[in-house]
Structures are given as structure tokens and as C-alpha cells.
Amino acid sequence: MVISYCRVVGKWFAIVSALIFLGGCVNRATSMLPVPPSAEVPYTRISPLMTADADDPAWQHAVAFALVPPLPGDVPAVIGRTTVRLLHRDNTLFVRFECEDDHIESPYTKRDDPLHRADVAEVFIDFAGDYREYFEVQVSPHGIVFDQRIRLSAPPTSDSAGVLTDDFRRAHFTAEPAFKLEDMKVASFIDSQADRPFWRADLAIPLPADSIDRRRTIRANFIRYDYGSGDAPRLHVHNWSATSAGRPHVSPTRAGYLRLSRKP
């Protein structure tokens, strides 16, 4: 009798232990996100021409990186390649998107139209790096811009994918689409006849002086949406720092790190 009881208890102990172990593995798996990337942004002696011209000499010295697919199990990755190039000079961050795209589509023509519903490139930038105030800039293949400021009234609370929780957003999240980034410049270029059709966009984003003088590091993320072709276009995404598709504006802690190099 004692032996049978011990065997039963032993079996239940083994089952419970296995469940606890598996539960721990699941929790760890859902919370395991790639570490946000970082990049050193070179200082440029000459400012880009802001014409989206491939021959602009300033971009020869830029840091460049390819955007990557979204989180596993999310929407599909963009079919073509997406490259981002970065420079800085005179309190300005220069961003270039180069987007391979065999079906370039965006019907929007006015500032602050819902550009994210068509092909678009996006920049998210947090000058202070404290998640309390950050900015979203979208640019279409035709050079149309959407920009807004986002403010958090408390330190962020995020879920396992790095997305602000519903409760936190209801209490502490404010988006201000009426806000305009003053002195920002944008240019774009489309070549749909190339062997590999593409579009290119250049942005000049003004930086607060203390981003360079004091911290020299800002937080940022870079996103591209591509909707493909066909009767029912499907969203495809590339990003720099892995972020839940369609939710980079509520994922401030997923931003990467840009280190602004000193003037030589």
C-alpha cells in the first residue's frame, strides 16, 4: 500500500514538474525578442542634395544596413530588398530608403493622408531615449509625408512582443497627428522601368542640439510596408528592429540605437 501510494505521488510529481518546466519554456519563448540593433552614424562634411539622386556624393560615406523580416509568425516579409542609409550634420539626421518594388502603389496626395495603407517607409525617432516623447514620419514613394508626435505620461508597460499594453495605452498614450516636424525636408524618386524596379526617398530630420552635444545617442526604428499586387493585396513588412507588424507606433522600447559620430 505504501509502495503504491509512493508510485502514484511520484507519477503526479513528475507530471506537475514537466508542466511547470514546459510552461516556463513557453513564457521564455514568448518573451525572447532580438536585442535592438545599433549603428554608428557618420558625420558628413557635405549635406545631401535632397533630390533622391543616386549620384549624390554625400551618400557615399553613409552607414548602410538592410531591413529584415518581421517577428516569426507575423506577416510576410517584403519580397524585394530594403536598404537604409544614414548620415548626420548640423543638427540634422539624413535618412535614405532604397526600396526594391515591382508594384509601386500609393494613391495618397496630401500631407497626413493614411499613407500606411499603401506602400510606405517609416521612421520612428526618440531624441531623448526615455520613451516619453517620440516622433513618427512616413513617406510614400511619391514623397507625400505623414508625421505625428507621440507622448507617454508614464514609463512604458509592454507585453512580450514589446507592444504597449491596452491598459497602458488607455491611461498614458497620446498621439498628436496635427503636430508638424518643422524644417523637415523630403525628396523621392521612382524608377519602375529598371530591371529591378525601385523607389527611393530621402529625409532630412532636424535634431535637437542636445542630442548631439550631450547624449550623442538617439533611439530609432525604420519600417517599410509593401502591399504587393493582385485583387487582394497583402501587407508585407521589413523593419530594422524586430517589431510587431502594424504596431511600431506603440512599440517604443523596440527602437534601436543610433550613435552620432563626432565631427572630425
Residue pairs with C-beta under 8 A, 6 or more apart in sequence:
30 160
30 161
31 160
33 71
33 160
33 161
33 162
33 242
33 254
34 241
34 242
36 241
36 254
36 255
36 256
36 257
37 65
37 240
37 241
37 256
37 257
38 256
38 257
38 258
38 259
39 63
39 65
39 86
39 256
39 257
39 258
39 259
40 63
40 259
40 261
41 63
41 86
41 87
41 88
41 93
41 258
41 259
41 260
41 261
42 61
42 62
42 63
42 86
42 87
42 88
42 261
43 87
43 88
43 89
43 260
43 261
43 262
43 263
43 264
44 58
44 61
44 62
44 87
44 88
44 89
44 94
45 89
45 264
46 57
46 58
46 89
47 58
47 89
47 90
47 92
47 94
47 204
48 56
48 58
48 59
48 87
48 94
48 96
48 202
48 204
49 56
49 58
50 185
50 186
50 187
50 202
50 204
51 187
51 189
51 202
52 96
52 187
52 188
52 189
52 200
52 201
52 202
53 189
54 189
54 200
58 87
58 94
59 85
59 87
59 96
61 87
62 85
62 86
62 87
62 94
62 96
63 85
63 86
63 87
64 83
64 84
64 85
64 86
65 83
65 84
65 240
66 81
66 82
66 83
66 84
67 78
67 82
67 83
67 84
67 222
67 223
67 224
67 238
67 239
67 240
68 77
68 238
68 239
68 240
68 242
69 76
69 77
69 78
69 237
69 238
70 77
70 237
70 238
70 239
70 242
70 243
70 244
70 245
71 161
71 242
71 243
71 244
71 245
74 237
74 244
74 245
75 234
75 235
75 236
75 237
75 245
75 246
76 234
76 235
76 236
76 237
77 236
77 237
77 238
78 99
78 224
78 226
78 236
78 237
78 238
79 100
79 102
79 226
79 228
79 236
80 99
80 100
80 101
80 102
80 196
80 198
80 226
81 98
81 100
82 97
82 98
82 99
82 100
82 121
82 224
82 238
83 97
83 98
84 95
84 96
84 97
84 98
84 222
84 240
85 95
85 96
85 98
86 93
86 94
86 95
86 96
86 258
87 93
87 94
88 94
88 207
88 212
88 260
88 261
91 206
91 207
91 208
91 209
91 211
91 212
92 204
92 205
92 206
92 207
93 125
93 204
93 205
93 207
93 218
93 258
94 202
94 203
94 204
94 205
95 123
95 202
95 203
95 205
95 222
96 200
96 201
96 202
96 203
97 121
97 139
97 200
97 201
97 222
97 224
98 198
98 200
99 119
99 121
99 141
99 198
99 199
99 200
99 201
99 224
99 226
100 196
100 197
100 198
101 119
101 141
101 197
101 198
101 199
101 226
102 196
102 197
102 229
103 228
103 229
104 119
104 141
104 190
104 192
104 197
104 199
105 118
105 119
105 227
105 229
105 233
106 115
106 118
106 119
106 120
106 140
106 141
106 142
106 144
107 118
108 114
108 115
108 118
108 140
108 142
108 144
109 142
109 144
110 144
111 144
111 145
111 146
112 145
112 146
112 147
112 148
112 177
113 144
113 146
114 146
115 138
115 139
115 140
115 144
115 145
115 146
116 122
116 138
116 146
116 225
116 246
118 140
118 225
118 227
119 140
119 141
119 199
119 225
119 226
119 227
120 138
120 139
120 140
120 224
120 225
121 138
121 139
121 201
121 222
121 223
121 224
121 225
122 136
122 137
122 138
122 139
122 222
122 223
122 224
122 225
122 248
123 136
123 137
123 138
123 203
123 205
123 220
123 221
123 222
123 223
124 134
124 135
124 136
124 137
124 220
124 221
124 222
124 223
124 248
124 249
124 252
124 255
125 134
125 135
125 137
125 205
125 218
125 219
125 220
126 133
126 134
126 135
126 218
126 219
126 220
126 252
126 255
127 133
127 134
127 135
127 207
127 208
127 211
127 218
128 215
129 215
129 217
129 218
129 219
131 152
131 155
131 156
131 219
131 252
131 253
132 151
132 152
132 153
133 149
133 150
133 151
133 152
134 149
134 150
134 219
134 252
134 255
135 147
135 148
135 149
135 150
135 179
135 181
136 146
136 147
136 148
136 150
136 248
136 249
137 145
137 146
137 147
137 181
137 184
137 203
137 205
138 145
138 146
138 147
139 145
139 186
139 188
139 201
139 203
140 188
141 188
141 190
141 199
141 201
142 188
142 190
143 186
143 187
143 188
143 201
145 184
145 186
146 177
147 179
147 180
147 181
147 184
148 175
148 176
148 177
148 178
148 179
149 175
149 176
149 179
150 173
150 174
150 175
150 176
150 249
150 252
151 173
151 174
151 176
152 164
152 172
152 173
152 174
152 252
153 171
153 172
153 174
154 168
154 171
154 172
156 164
156 168
156 252
156 253
157 164
157 165
157 167
157 168
158 164
158 165
158 168
158 251
158 253
159 165
161 244
161 247
161 251
162 243
162 244
162 251
162 253
162 254
163 244
163 247
163 250
163 251
164 173
164 250
164 251
164 252
169 250
173 250
175 249
181 205
181 206
182 206
183 206
184 203
184 204
184 205
184 206
185 202
185 203
185 204
186 201
186 202
186 203
186 204
187 201
187 202
188 199
188 200
188 201
188 202
189 199
189 200
189 201
190 198
190 199
190 200
191 197
191 198
191 199
207 218
207 260
211 218
211 260
212 260
216 259
216 260
216 262
217 257
217 258
217 259
217 260
218 257
218 258
218 260
219 252
219 255
219 256
219 257
219 258
220 240
220 255
220 256
220 257
220 258
221 239
221 240
221 241
221 243
221 248
221 251
221 254
221 255
221 256
222 239
222 240
223 237
223 238
223 239
223 240
223 243
223 248
224 237
224 238
224 239
225 235
225 236
225 237
226 235
226 236
226 237
226 238
227 233
227 234
227 235
227 236
228 234
228 236
235 245
235 246
237 245
237 246
239 248
240 256
241 254
241 255
241 256
242 254
243 251
243 254
244 251
248 254
